[in-house]
Amino acid sequence: MFQLVQRRRLYFIFSGIIISIGIAMMIYSTSTTGAPFLLGIDFSGGSIYEFGYDETVEEQQIRDVFATLGQDSIILQRIGSPEDNRWSVRAGVLDEGIATTDVIDALDTIATVDRDATRFEEVSPTIGSEVTRSALFAVATASVVVTVFIVSAFRKIPNALRYGLSAIAAMVHDVMIMLGIVSFAGVFFGWEVDALFLTAVLTVVGFSVQDSIVVFDRIRENIPKYLGEPYETIVNRSVLETIHRSLATQLNAFFVMAAILLFGGPSVKQFIAILFIGLLSGTYSSIFIAVPLLVAWEKGEIPGVSGGYNLEKREREAARA
């Protein structure tokens, strides 16, 4: 039998290095920009402009106009087909004394702006704060619900709480990986954190927990079937029996996201890239973090946490179940 969980220290070291690099990037970003991530206007505040032209204009022309207004870093997207000549611009807070009409007048110097189809919206940074609080509350609530569910479903096997906490640990691992990646990409590629990033985080949280539960459920089934075998061997067998299902499920999602990255529009590529990385981390953590953590806990390898559940006691409890 392939020894998978026996190499758990290597997995922990590898994840520790990746997470440490991510934390270092967040510290560096905080020291240079004042925030661990490059924040979009959903969090920092700003303005959204939607407008159309009567004729074709180039993207660089629009960027040059906003640069003259003190907005060098804008998010510019085309709306609809190229023939529609409609654009959306997400910009920061305008300098004092510059009104919305001044922006429209400046855009009108390129070509005639269709003023009837112009839309302006101001985004308050408090909206981003509210969204962040809601996302954090959702993650915390999901963690509690998942732990309670796993403990309830696994109540007939020893130390059911460990399964719930291991699943949550894998979930936190995936979130930290995503935070590190987006901080790195913000420093070197200008990626901004917006509401879509929070959507990606919540999606990955769900997938990560689901993958872990699939493996845990097989461990629960195998404990009474293989009484007398070391816990490490039972867990290793369970992982090998379920790994093909986890990979097959995730590969379908990866192929779809890869297609969107290659052929999709620029407005969704950052979101899909972050989601792709998060799901990849979730697939990895459910097999190489959550399950090895259970074994490490069982063998008393986690500092400050008791382990080493008595085998004879486990056999008696499994027999009664």
C-alpha beads as a LAMMPS data file, in Angstrom:
LAMMPS data file: protein, C-alpha beads

321 atoms
320 bonds

1 atom types
1 bond types

-500.0 500.0 xlo xhi
-500.0 500.0 ylo yhi
-500.0 500.0 zlo zhi

Masses

1 110.0

Atoms # bond

1 1 1 0.000 0.000 0.000
2 1 1 1.318 3.436 -0.940
3 1 1 2.413 5.275 2.207
4 1 1 0.674 8.636 1.909
5 1 1 -0.155 9.944 5.380
6 1 1 3.184 8.653 6.661
7 1 1 4.836 11.571 4.828
8 1 1 2.707 14.114 6.672
9 1 1 5.654 16.126 7.998
10 1 1 6.664 16.967 4.423
11 1 1 3.150 18.232 3.672
12 1 1 3.103 20.351 6.817
13 1 1 6.526 21.825 6.007
14 1 1 5.531 22.582 2.414
15 1 1 2.295 24.314 3.450
16 1 1 4.112 26.157 6.220
17 1 1 6.618 27.567 3.734
18 1 1 3.899 28.704 1.309
19 1 1 1.820 30.320 4.056
20 1 1 4.909 31.983 5.551
21 1 1 5.766 33.509 2.172
22 1 1 2.198 34.786 1.907
23 1 1 2.339 36.338 5.378
24 1 1 5.673 37.949 4.493
25 1 1 4.086 39.429 1.354
26 1 1 1.179 40.810 3.391
27 1 1 3.623 42.409 5.824
28 1 1 5.608 43.893 2.947
29 1 1 2.457 45.207 1.285
30 1 1 1.305 46.747 4.568
31 1 1 4.648 48.479 5.058
32 1 1 4.678 49.913 1.530
33 1 1 1.005 50.618 0.783
34 1 1 -0.628 50.698 4.204
35 1 1 -2.746 47.587 3.573
36 1 1 -1.961 43.855 3.237
37 1 1 -3.711 43.839 -0.145
38 1 1 -4.222 46.247 -3.003
39 1 1 -7.779 47.332 -2.265
40 1 1 -10.320 47.976 -4.994
41 1 1 -12.866 50.756 -4.781
42 1 1 -15.303 48.343 -3.123
43 1 1 -13.141 48.843 -0.020
44 1 1 -11.255 52.087 -0.563
45 1 1 -14.141 54.045 -2.087
46 1 1 -14.334 55.645 -5.509
47 1 1 -16.550 56.153 -8.521
48 1 1 -18.005 54.121 -11.368
49 1 1 -18.660 55.701 -14.764
50 1 1 -20.557 54.122 -17.630
51 1 1 -20.701 56.003 -20.899
52 1 1 -20.882 55.523 -24.644
53 1 1 -19.481 57.182 -27.741
54 1 1 -20.967 57.854 -31.132
55 1 1 -17.803 56.527 -32.753
56 1 1 -14.960 54.111 -32.023
57 1 1 -12.328 55.223 -29.532
58 1 1 -9.195 53.524 -28.251
59 1 1 -8.756 52.297 -24.691
60 1 1 -5.563 54.299 -24.228
61 1 1 -7.379 57.526 -25.112
62 1 1 -9.779 57.019 -22.207
63 1 1 -6.925 56.173 -19.852
64 1 1 -5.110 59.342 -20.879
65 1 1 -8.201 61.429 -20.068
66 1 1 -8.475 60.016 -16.555
67 1 1 -4.726 60.446 -16.069
68 1 1 -5.173 64.186 -16.638
69 1 1 -7.759 64.113 -13.822
70 1 1 -5.294 62.499 -11.415
71 1 1 -6.589 58.954 -11.909
72 1 1 -3.636 56.961 -13.231
73 1 1 -4.879 53.595 -11.929
74 1 1 -8.345 52.848 -13.239
75 1 1 -10.174 49.663 -14.132
76 1 1 -11.429 50.046 -17.691
77 1 1 -13.813 47.539 -19.245
78 1 1 -15.770 47.431 -22.454
79 1 1 -19.542 46.975 -22.112
80 1 1 -21.291 44.854 -24.713
81 1 1 -19.849 44.321 -28.175
82 1 1 -17.104 46.545 -29.650
83 1 1 -19.666 48.071 -32.005
84 1 1 -21.611 49.498 -29.050
85 1 1 -18.685 51.754 -28.090
86 1 1 -19.696 51.614 -24.417
87 1 1 -17.241 51.613 -21.530
88 1 1 -17.167 51.196 -17.770
89 1 1 -14.520 52.914 -15.642
90 1 1 -13.874 52.267 -11.960
91 1 1 -11.784 55.103 -10.549
92 1 1 -10.718 56.344 -7.146
93 1 1 -12.011 59.363 -5.295
94 1 1 -11.682 62.474 -7.464
95 1 1 -9.611 65.397 -6.280
96 1 1 -11.492 68.175 -4.554
97 1 1 -12.920 70.622 -7.059
98 1 1 -13.417 68.072 -9.854
99 1 1 -17.101 67.356 -10.472
100 1 1 -18.760 64.579 -12.466
101 1 1 -19.569 67.047 -15.230
102 1 1 -15.860 67.821 -15.511
103 1 1 -15.159 64.132 -16.132
104 1 1 -17.833 63.939 -18.839
105 1 1 -16.532 67.115 -20.466
106 1 1 -13.003 65.676 -20.473
107 1 1 -14.240 62.441 -22.062
108 1 1 -16.098 64.512 -24.638
109 1 1 -12.789 65.816 -25.959
110 1 1 -12.060 62.383 -27.472
111 1 1 -15.377 62.019 -29.281
112 1 1 -19.010 62.880 -28.667
113 1 1 -20.308 61.270 -25.493
114 1 1 -23.859 59.942 -25.542
115 1 1 -25.015 61.856 -22.421
116 1 1 -28.393 60.114 -22.300
117 1 1 -26.637 56.767 -21.757
118 1 1 -24.176 58.032 -19.155
119 1 1 -24.306 56.640 -15.614
120 1 1 -22.355 57.712 -12.549
121 1 1 -22.213 55.927 -9.203
122 1 1 -20.183 56.763 -6.129
123 1 1 -18.972 53.883 -3.978
124 1 1 -18.462 54.434 -0.267
125 1 1 -15.643 52.573 1.502
126 1 1 -18.148 51.671 4.230
127 1 1 -19.807 49.294 1.763
128 1 1 -16.585 47.310 1.527
129 1 1 -16.328 47.217 5.302
130 1 1 -19.879 45.904 5.603
131 1 1 -19.251 43.261 2.953
132 1 1 -16.056 42.185 4.720
133 1 1 -17.814 41.884 8.068
134 1 1 -20.588 39.854 6.456
135 1 1 -18.065 37.531 4.800
136 1 1 -16.144 37.023 8.053
137 1 1 -19.400 36.305 9.876
138 1 1 -20.379 33.824 7.145
139 1 1 -17.033 31.994 7.426
140 1 1 -17.236 31.898 11.238
141 1 1 -20.819 30.644 11.138
142 1 1 -19.944 28.011 8.546
143 1 1 -17.032 26.835 10.701
144 1 1 -19.279 26.353 13.722
145 1 1 -22.016 24.636 11.705
146 1 1 -19.547 22.301 9.995
147 1 1 -17.912 21.367 13.296
148 1 1 -21.261 20.654 14.936
149 1 1 -22.400 18.627 11.913
150 1 1 -19.257 16.505 11.787
151 1 1 -19.284 15.889 15.538
152 1 1 -22.943 14.868 15.327
153 1 1 -22.500 12.645 12.266
154 1 1 -19.312 11.039 13.630
155 1 1 -20.492 10.748 17.227
156 1 1 -20.218 6.941 17.210
157 1 1 -16.475 6.983 16.587
158 1 1 -13.815 8.100 19.072
159 1 1 -12.799 11.765 19.222
160 1 1 -15.362 13.057 16.743
161 1 1 -14.418 16.651 17.559
162 1 1 -11.000 16.096 16.009
163 1 1 -12.582 15.514 12.599
164 1 1 -14.458 18.801 12.733
165 1 1 -11.463 20.796 13.884
166 1 1 -9.212 19.174 11.274
167 1 1 -11.664 20.159 8.536
168 1 1 -11.686 23.734 9.829
169 1 1 -7.874 23.755 9.967
170 1 1 -7.755 22.701 6.293
171 1 1 -10.255 25.448 5.455
172 1 1 -8.123 28.075 7.239
173 1 1 -5.102 26.723 5.338
174 1 1 -6.872 27.366 2.025
175 1 1 -7.957 30.875 3.010
176 1 1 -4.391 31.755 4.048
177 1 1 -3.076 30.453 0.716
178 1 1 -5.558 32.647 -1.163
179 1 1 -4.719 35.698 0.935
180 1 1 -1.011 35.189 0.324
181 1 1 -1.489 34.765 -3.415
182 1 1 -3.655 37.864 -3.802
183 1 1 -1.190 39.905 -1.731
184 1 1 1.697 38.727 -3.931
185 1 1 -0.287 39.425 -7.105
186 1 1 -1.258 42.850 -5.799
187 1 1 2.365 43.828 -5.253
188 1 1 3.714 42.524 -8.558
189 1 1 0.732 42.492 -10.949
190 1 1 -1.650 45.105 -9.570
191 1 1 -4.443 42.702 -8.617
192 1 1 -7.048 44.373 -6.428
193 1 1 -9.214 42.852 -3.729
194 1 1 -12.887 43.452 -4.422
195 1 1 -16.249 41.869 -3.638
196 1 1 -15.579 39.104 -6.179
197 1 1 -12.543 38.032 -4.160
198 1 1 -14.759 37.489 -1.124
199 1 1 -17.082 35.445 -3.326
200 1 1 -14.133 33.264 -4.353
201 1 1 -13.105 32.800 -0.702
202 1 1 -16.587 31.687 0.353
203 1 1 -16.783 29.294 -2.613
204 1 1 -13.448 27.712 -1.734
205 1 1 -14.504 27.344 1.911
206 1 1 -17.464 25.244 0.806
207 1 1 -15.431 23.045 -1.536
208 1 1 -12.659 22.541 1.006
209 1 1 -14.989 21.326 3.741
210 1 1 -16.864 19.096 1.304
211 1 1 -13.678 17.338 0.187
212 1 1 -12.553 16.775 3.764
213 1 1 -15.906 15.287 4.776
214 1 1 -15.760 12.789 1.885
215 1 1 -12.457 11.384 3.168
216 1 1 -13.534 11.516 6.802
217 1 1 -16.683 9.581 6.010
218 1 1 -14.641 6.758 4.500
219 1 1 -12.433 6.706 7.603
220 1 1 -15.583 6.384 9.709
221 1 1 -16.716 3.419 7.609
222 1 1 -13.328 1.694 7.741
223 1 1 -12.659 1.959 11.487
224 1 1 -15.082 -0.869 12.439
225 1 1 -14.181 -2.871 9.308
226 1 1 -10.465 -3.036 10.079
227 1 1 -10.371 -3.417 13.843
228 1 1 -6.885 -4.287 15.005
229 1 1 -5.123 -2.305 12.283
230 1 1 -3.145 0.784 13.317
231 1 1 -5.126 3.999 12.971
232 1 1 -2.495 5.323 10.564
233 1 1 -3.030 2.354 8.243
234 1 1 -6.819 2.719 8.330
235 1 1 -6.580 6.408 7.447
236 1 1 -4.088 5.753 4.657
237 1 1 -6.377 3.092 3.189
238 1 1 -9.345 5.462 3.345
239 1 1 -7.490 8.222 1.510
240 1 1 -6.421 5.892 -1.282
241 1 1 -9.997 4.646 -1.661
242 1 1 -11.429 8.151 -2.073
243 1 1 -8.671 10.109 -3.773
244 1 1 -9.886 9.254 -7.268
245 1 1 -13.350 10.634 -6.469
246 1 1 -11.950 13.906 -5.153
247 1 1 -9.650 14.364 -8.132
248 1 1 -12.347 13.479 -10.673
249 1 1 -14.773 15.983 -9.155
250 1 1 -12.254 18.805 -9.031
251 1 1 -10.762 18.158 -12.463
252 1 1 -14.123 18.937 -14.072
253 1 1 -14.155 22.336 -12.376
254 1 1 -10.502 22.954 -13.258
255 1 1 -11.099 22.296 -16.966
256 1 1 -14.008 24.764 -17.031
257 1 1 -12.012 27.439 -15.220
258 1 1 -8.995 26.881 -17.473
259 1 1 -11.229 27.450 -20.503
260 1 1 -12.559 30.686 -18.997
261 1 1 -9.025 31.862 -18.231
262 1 1 -7.979 31.231 -21.832
263 1 1 -11.050 32.497 -23.654
264 1 1 -13.062 34.549 -21.139
265 1 1 -13.234 38.295 -20.821
266 1 1 -10.702 40.289 -18.809
267 1 1 -13.312 41.311 -16.236
268 1 1 -13.591 37.765 -14.837
269 1 1 -10.062 36.424 -15.326
270 1 1 -8.733 37.616 -11.968
271 1 1 -11.738 36.142 -10.157
272 1 1 -11.392 32.813 -11.974
273 1 1 -7.631 32.703 -11.377
274 1 1 -8.085 33.215 -7.628
275 1 1 -10.897 30.669 -7.561
276 1 1 -8.728 28.184 -9.473
277 1 1 -5.879 28.581 -6.981
278 1 1 -8.279 28.276 -4.052
279 1 1 -9.907 25.083 -5.331
280 1 1 -6.489 23.613 -6.095
281 1 1 -5.456 24.367 -2.525
282 1 1 -8.736 22.893 -1.256
283 1 1 -8.145 19.641 -3.102
284 1 1 -4.617 19.477 -1.708
285 1 1 -5.559 20.358 1.869
286 1 1 -8.367 17.831 2.184
287 1 1 -5.930 15.008 1.414
288 1 1 -2.577 16.312 2.605
289 1 1 -3.539 18.566 5.538
290 1 1 -6.867 17.581 7.113
291 1 1 -6.268 13.819 7.082
292 1 1 -2.576 13.862 8.126
293 1 1 -3.561 16.272 10.895
294 1 1 -5.912 13.611 12.257
295 1 1 -3.076 11.080 12.322
296 1 1 -0.660 13.540 13.902
297 1 1 -3.245 14.298 16.581
298 1 1 -3.818 10.574 17.186
299 1 1 -0.111 9.935 17.601
300 1 1 0.417 12.889 19.928
301 1 1 2.631 14.797 17.477
302 1 1 0.881 18.157 17.923
303 1 1 2.588 20.206 20.657
304 1 1 0.323 20.980 23.577
305 1 1 -2.467 18.678 22.383
306 1 1 -3.007 15.232 23.821
307 1 1 -3.298 12.303 21.439
308 1 1 -2.569 8.612 21.335
309 1 1 -6.074 7.229 21.697
310 1 1 -6.040 3.762 23.259
311 1 1 -6.519 1.098 20.567
312 1 1 -8.327 -1.373 22.793
313 1 1 -10.763 1.305 23.916
314 1 1 -11.380 2.271 20.283
315 1 1 -12.101 -1.328 19.353
316 1 1 -14.590 -1.718 22.189
317 1 1 -16.404 1.525 21.282
318 1 1 -16.446 0.641 17.574
319 1 1 -17.856 -2.809 18.406
320 1 1 -20.659 -1.243 20.434
321 1 1 -21.420 1.148 17.543

Bonds

1 1 1 2
2 1 2 3
3 1 3 4
4 1 4 5
5 1 5 6
6 1 6 7
7 1 7 8
8 1 8 9
9 1 9 10
10 1 10 11
11 1 11 12
12 1 12 13
13 1 13 14
14 1 14 15
15 1 15 16
16 1 16 17
17 1 17 18
18 1 18 19
19 1 19 20
20 1 20 21
21 1 21 22
22 1 22 23
23 1 23 24
24 1 24 25
25 1 25 26
26 1 26 27
27 1 27 28
28 1 28 29
29 1 29 30
30 1 30 31
31 1 31 32
32 1 32 33
33 1 33 34
34 1 34 35
35 1 35 36
36 1 36 37
37 1 37 38
38 1 38 39
39 1 39 40
40 1 40 41
41 1 41 42
42 1 42 43
43 1 43 44
44 1 44 45
45 1 45 46
46 1 46 47
47 1 47 48
48 1 48 49
49 1 49 50
50 1 50 51
51 1 51 52
52 1 52 53
53 1 53 54
54 1 54 55
55 1 55 56
56 1 56 57
57 1 57 58
58 1 58 59
59 1 59 60
60 1 60 61
61 1 61 62
62 1 62 63
63 1 63 64
64 1 64 65
65 1 65 66
66 1 66 67
67 1 67 68
68 1 68 69
69 1 69 70
70 1 70 71
71 1 71 72
72 1 72 73
73 1 73 74
74 1 74 75
75 1 75 76
76 1 76 77
77 1 77 78
78 1 78 79
79 1 79 80
80 1 80 81
81 1 81 82
82 1 82 83
83 1 83 84
84 1 84 85
85 1 85 86
86 1 86 87
87 1 87 88
88 1 88 89
89 1 89 90
90 1 90 91
91 1 91 92
92 1 92 93
93 1 93 94
94 1 94 95
95 1 95 96
96 1 96 97
97 1 97 98
98 1 98 99
99 1 99 100
100 1 100 101
101 1 101 102
102 1 102 103
103 1 103 104
104 1 104 105
105 1 105 106
106 1 106 107
107 1 107 108
108 1 108 109
109 1 109 110
110 1 110 111
111 1 111 112
112 1 112 113
113 1 113 114
114 1 114 115
115 1 115 116
116 1 116 117
117 1 117 118
118 1 118 119
119 1 119 120
120 1 120 121
121 1 121 122
122 1 122 123
123 1 123 124
124 1 124 125
125 1 125 126
126 1 126 127
127 1 127 128
128 1 128 129
129 1 129 130
130 1 130 131
131 1 131 132
132 1 132 133
133 1 133 134
134 1 134 135
135 1 135 136
136 1 136 137
137 1 137 138
138 1 138 139
139 1 139 140
140 1 140 141
141 1 141 142
142 1 142 143
143 1 143 144
144 1 144 145
145 1 145 146
146 1 146 147
147 1 147 148
148 1 148 149
149 1 149 150
150 1 150 151
151 1 151 152
152 1 152 153
153 1 153 154
154 1 154 155
155 1 155 156
156 1 156 157
157 1 157 158
158 1 158 159
159 1 159 160
160 1 160 161
161 1 161 162
162 1 162 163
163 1 163 164
164 1 164 165
165 1 165 166
166 1 166 167
167 1 167 168
168 1 168 169
169 1 169 170
170 1 170 171
171 1 171 172
172 1 172 173
173 1 173 174
174 1 174 175
175 1 175 176
176 1 176 177
177 1 177 178
178 1 178 179
179 1 179 180
180 1 180 181
181 1 181 182
182 1 182 183
183 1 183 184
184 1 184 185
185 1 185 186
186 1 186 187
187 1 187 188
188 1 188 189
189 1 189 190
190 1 190 191
191 1 191 192
192 1 192 193
193 1 193 194
194 1 194 195
195 1 195 196
196 1 196 197
197 1 197 198
198 1 198 199
199 1 199 200
200 1 200 201
201 1 201 202
202 1 202 203
203 1 203 204
204 1 204 205
205 1 205 206
206 1 206 207
207 1 207 208
208 1 208 209
209 1 209 210
210 1 210 211
211 1 211 212
212 1 212 213
213 1 213 214
214 1 214 215
215 1 215 216
216 1 216 217
217 1 217 218
218 1 218 219
219 1 219 220
220 1 220 221
221 1 221 222
222 1 222 223
223 1 223 224
224 1 224 225
225 1 225 226
226 1 226 227
227 1 227 228
228 1 228 229
229 1 229 230
230 1 230 231
231 1 231 232
232 1 232 233
233 1 233 234
234 1 234 235
235 1 235 236
236 1 236 237
237 1 237 238
238 1 238 239
239 1 239 240
240 1 240 241
241 1 241 242
242 1 242 243
243 1 243 244
244 1 244 245
245 1 245 246
246 1 246 247
247 1 247 248
248 1 248 249
249 1 249 250
250 1 250 251
251 1 251 252
252 1 252 253
253 1 253 254
254 1 254 255
255 1 255 256
256 1 256 257
257 1 257 258
258 1 258 259
259 1 259 260
260 1 260 261
261 1 261 262
262 1 262 263
263 1 263 264
264 1 264 265
265 1 265 266
266 1 266 267
267 1 267 268
268 1 268 269
269 1 269 270
270 1 270 271
271 1 271 272
272 1 272 273
273 1 273 274
274 1 274 275
275 1 275 276
276 1 276 277
277 1 277 278
278 1 278 279
279 1 279 280
280 1 280 281
281 1 281 282
282 1 282 283
283 1 283 284
284 1 284 285
285 1 285 286
286 1 286 287
287 1 287 288
288 1 288 289
289 1 289 290
290 1 290 291
291 1 291 292
292 1 292 293
293 1 293 294
294 1 294 295
295 1 295 296
296 1 296 297
297 1 297 298
298 1 298 299
299 1 299 300
300 1 300 301
301 1 301 302
302 1 302 303
303 1 303 304
304 1 304 305
305 1 305 306
306 1 306 307
307 1 307 308
308 1 308 309
309 1 309 310
310 1 310 311
311 1 311 312
312 1 312 313
313 1 313 314
314 1 314 315
315 1 315 316
316 1 316 317
317 1 317 318
318 1 318 319
319 1 319 320
320 1 320 321
